[in-house]
Amino acid sequence: MKCEYDLETKNDTRKITVNCLECKDRFHMEDCLPHIICLMSDEYNVDNIIFSEEKETMMKGEVVDIFSRLGMLDKELKRLSNRKRDSGDCDGCEASPNKLFSSLQDTLRNETKSIFDVYRDATYILMKAEGCRGCRKSTKEDMERIGNELISIFYHVRRKAYGIIG
């Protein structure tokens, strides 16, 4: 289910107002995170997000930056999972980029807390796969980029949410 929202641009500030009154879940971060990630993969340069219920909750700054990065990661995983393959052999291969990146995108959207476990498992599958060398090489490079971004986001959250440096 996608969230209903309005996008407003005023004085170079982009603000999204999410209509939470109509949602059965109402605003609860754990339930809303998949929807926020989808929303942020469609929008760009957002400065503020307002979750509108009886009371409004506004998020800005670092929190919106983290949501934006998760949205960009979601968009990149979608692009990678739709990448054209070099051969038809990928369909049966468990290390197929389509399968690996689709699994990561699904986890990012629905079980965000499990993303590192799924990433680790996908990396292991890729390492032991005996498929096409060219496909494995490009998928490995993409997996390294995705892993670096996941780690960067994790450290960003750790620094801002918990005040942990390093």
C-alpha positions as CSV (number, residue, x, y, z in Angstrom):
1,M,0.0,0.0,0.0
2,K,1.3,3.4,-1.0
3,C,0.9,6.4,1.3
4,E,-1.2,9.3,0.1
5,Y,0.7,12.5,0.2
6,D,1.0,16.0,-1.0
7,L,4.2,17.6,-2.2
8,E,4.6,21.4,-1.7
9,T,7.4,23.6,-2.9
10,K,7.7,27.0,-1.3
11,N,10.8,29.2,-1.2
12,D,13.1,26.4,-2.4
13,T,11.8,24.1,0.3
14,R,10.2,20.8,-0.7
15,K,7.7,19.5,1.9
16,I,5.8,16.2,1.8
17,T,2.7,15.9,3.9
18,V,1.6,12.3,4.4
19,N,-2.1,11.7,5.1
20,C,-2.0,9.2,8.0
21,L,-5.6,9.7,9.0
22,E,-6.8,7.5,6.2
23,C,-4.3,4.7,6.9
24,K,-5.3,1.7,9.0
25,D,-1.8,1.6,10.6
26,R,-1.7,5.3,11.5
27,F,1.8,6.7,12.0
28,H,4.1,4.2,13.6
29,M,7.7,4.3,12.3
30,E,8.2,0.5,12.1
31,D,5.0,0.0,10.1
32,C,5.5,3.2,8.0
33,L,9.2,2.7,7.1
34,P,8.5,0.6,3.9
35,H,6.0,3.3,2.7
36,I,8.5,6.1,3.5
37,I,11.2,4.2,1.5
38,C,8.9,3.8,-1.5
39,L,7.8,7.5,-1.2
40,M,11.4,8.7,-1.0
41,S,12.4,6.6,-4.0
42,D,9.9,8.5,-6.1
43,E,10.7,12.0,-4.7
44,Y,13.9,14.0,-4.5
45,N,15.4,16.9,-2.6
46,V,12.8,16.7,0.1
47,D,13.5,19.0,3.1
48,N,10.6,18.1,5.4
49,I,8.2,15.2,5.9
50,I,5.0,15.8,7.9
51,F,3.0,12.8,9.1
52,S,-0.5,14.2,9.5
53,E,-2.9,12.7,12.0
54,E,-4.8,14.3,14.8
55,K,-1.4,15.7,15.7
56,E,1.3,16.4,13.1
57,T,4.8,14.9,13.3
58,M,7.4,16.7,11.3
59,M,10.8,15.2,10.4
60,K,13.6,17.3,8.9
61,G,17.3,17.5,8.6
62,E,19.3,14.3,9.2
63,V,16.2,12.1,9.5
64,V,15.0,13.1,6.0
65,D,18.6,12.7,4.7
66,I,18.5,9.1,5.9
67,F,15.1,8.5,4.4
68,S,16.4,10.0,1.1
69,R,19.4,7.7,1.1
70,L,17.2,4.7,1.8
71,G,14.9,5.8,-1.1
72,M,17.9,6.2,-3.5
73,L,19.2,2.8,-2.4
74,D,15.7,1.3,-3.1
75,K,15.7,2.9,-6.6
76,E,19.2,1.5,-7.3
77,L,18.3,-2.0,-6.2
78,K,15.3,-1.9,-8.5
79,R,17.5,-0.7,-11.4
80,L,20.0,-3.5,-10.7
81,S,17.3,-6.2,-10.4
82,N,15.9,-5.2,-13.8
83,R,19.4,-5.2,-15.5
84,K,19.6,-7.1,-18.8
85,R,21.5,-10.3,-18.5
86,D,24.3,-11.5,-20.8
87,S,22.7,-15.0,-21.2
88,G,19.6,-16.9,-20.5
89,D,21.5,-19.1,-18.0
90,C,20.9,-16.5,-15.3
91,D,17.3,-17.6,-14.9
92,G,18.2,-20.9,-13.2
93,C,21.2,-19.5,-11.3
94,E,20.7,-18.7,-7.6
95,A,23.3,-15.9,-8.0
96,S,21.3,-14.2,-10.7
97,P,21.5,-10.4,-10.3
98,N,17.7,-10.3,-10.7
99,K,17.2,-12.6,-7.8
100,L,19.9,-11.1,-5.5
101,F,19.0,-7.5,-6.0
102,S,15.2,-8.2,-5.9
103,S,15.6,-10.0,-2.6
104,L,17.6,-7.1,-1.2
105,Q,15.0,-4.6,-2.4
106,D,12.2,-6.6,-0.9
107,T,14.1,-6.8,2.4
108,L,14.9,-3.1,2.4
109,R,11.2,-2.3,1.9
110,N,9.6,-4.9,4.2
111,E,12.1,-6.1,6.8
112,T,14.6,-3.2,6.9
113,K,16.1,-4.5,10.2
114,S,17.2,-7.8,8.4
115,I,18.9,-6.1,5.5
116,F,22.5,-6.9,6.7
117,D,21.6,-10.6,7.2
118,V,20.1,-10.8,3.7
119,Y,23.1,-8.9,2.2
120,R,25.5,-11.3,3.9
121,D,23.5,-14.3,2.5
122,A,23.4,-12.8,-1.0
123,T,27.2,-12.2,-0.9
124,Y,27.8,-15.8,0.2
125,I,25.5,-17.1,-2.7
126,L,27.4,-14.9,-5.1
127,M,30.8,-16.2,-3.9
128,K,29.9,-19.9,-4.2
129,A,28.1,-19.5,-7.5
130,E,29.6,-21.1,-10.6
131,G,27.8,-19.0,-13.2
132,C,29.0,-16.7,-15.9
133,R,32.3,-14.9,-14.9
134,G,31.3,-11.6,-16.5
135,C,27.9,-11.6,-14.7
136,R,29.6,-12.6,-11.4
137,K,32.2,-9.9,-11.7
138,S,29.7,-7.1,-12.4
139,T,27.3,-8.3,-9.8
140,K,30.2,-8.5,-7.2
141,E,31.1,-4.9,-8.0
142,D,27.5,-3.8,-7.6
143,M,27.2,-5.8,-4.4
144,E,30.3,-4.0,-3.0
145,R,28.8,-0.6,-3.8
146,I,25.5,-1.6,-2.2
147,G,27.3,-2.9,0.9
148,N,29.3,0.3,1.2
149,E,26.1,2.4,1.0
150,L,24.4,0.2,3.6
151,I,27.4,0.6,6.0
152,S,27.5,4.3,5.4
153,I,23.7,4.7,6.2
154,F,24.2,2.5,9.3
155,Y,27.0,4.7,10.6
156,H,25.0,7.8,9.7
157,V,22.1,6.5,11.8
158,R,24.5,5.5,14.6
159,R,26.2,8.9,14.7
160,K,23.0,10.9,14.6
161,A,20.6,8.8,16.6
162,Y,23.0,7.6,19.3
163,G,25.7,10.2,19.2
164,I,28.3,7.4,18.5
165,I,31.4,8.7,16.7
166,G,33.5,6.3,14.5
